Amino acid sequence: MATTQIAPAARQRLLPPQTGRAGFGDALRSEFTKIKSTRSTYWTLLALVVVCVGIGALACAGTALHPQGVSPTNFDATQQSLAGLYVGQLVIAVLGALTITSEYSTGMIRTTLSVQPRRGVVFAAKAVVFAVVSLVIGLITSFGSFFIGQAILSSHHLSVTLGDPNVLRAVIGGALFLTACGMLAYGLGAILRHTAAAISAAIGLLFVLTVLVQFLPHTWQNNVDKWMPALAGSQIWATKPIGGPPSFSAWPGFAVLAGYAAVAIIAGLICFRTRDA
């Protein structure tokens, strides 16, 4: 049986035309494919939801069991239902670090940069995809924690609704808080390029440093405490002033946390662009 041979010139005409080098949109699609095809992404996001919702529900259940010690004037029902974010910040930090360090540990970063040699585009695409995923899962987590927590507190008339002052801002702020914590870890991952080191650095900044500050003299705590990233950022998901040393209000406090994340990302971008893969 005879086979038809296609001349090289004709074969070239049958191929799709070259469209030039890959752009930012192509990088976004590539990074989204990577993050959704990695099994650890799903397990980490599931752990985030379970931990945040579970801890928030337990905190509200504890309050509902002993309502006699609660002062309605000072009690923040919204913050109580979002209490799981204290641990959730560490979970999202793990995923933020893995978003970039996993490619260094497997050597995949060399393939990525050979396909898209513009390092700034790669770095920005990874950051945008991770930020969007973090914000979406953060909104699901915050609203889920809020509604379950308020359902538990409603039996003792301690619950609030989204229409109450500052409540909607606080619930959305919980998602913004998680996103900023994850972006901080992403920047640290780009700087350190090692998963364990990046996660340790993020936990150190978000958790350990906050604990260590408590050992300072009280006169120092008043000036240092409010600048700690996790403490400053947590103001965004509170509807009433948090007790203790004077602190920033909601949006200035979140700006402090976002500032930490921005510094880490800028430093990470510089390292990503100047160092060999």
Sequence and secondary structure as in RCSB ss.txt:
>XXXX:A:sequence
MATTQIAPAARQRLLPPQTGRAGFGDALRSEFTKIKSTRSTYWTLLALVVVCVGIGALACAGTALHPQGVSPTNF
DATQQSLAGLYVGQLVIAVLGALTITSEYSTGMIRTTLSVQPRRGVVFAAKAVVFAVVSLVIGLITSFGSFFIGQ
AILSSHHLSVTLGDPNVLRAVIGGALFLTACGMLAYGLGAILRHTAAAISAAIGLLFVLTVLVQFLPHTWQNNVD
KWMPALAGSQIWATKPIGGPPSFSAWPGFAVLAGYAAVAIIAGLICFRTRDA
>XXXX:A:secstr
       HHHHHHHS     S  HHHHHHHHHHHHHH HHHHHHHHHHHHHHHHHHHHHHHHHHHSGGG  TTT 
 HHHHHTTTHHHHHHHHHHHHHHHHHHHHHHTHHHHHHHH   HHHHHHHHHHHHHHHHHHHHHHHHHHHHHHHH
HHHGGGT    TTSTTHHHHHHHHHHHHHHHHHHHHHHHHHH  HHHHHHHHHIIIIIHHHHHTTS HHHHHHHG
GGSHHHHHGGGG SS  SSS    HHHHHHHHHHHHHHHHHHHHHHHHHS  
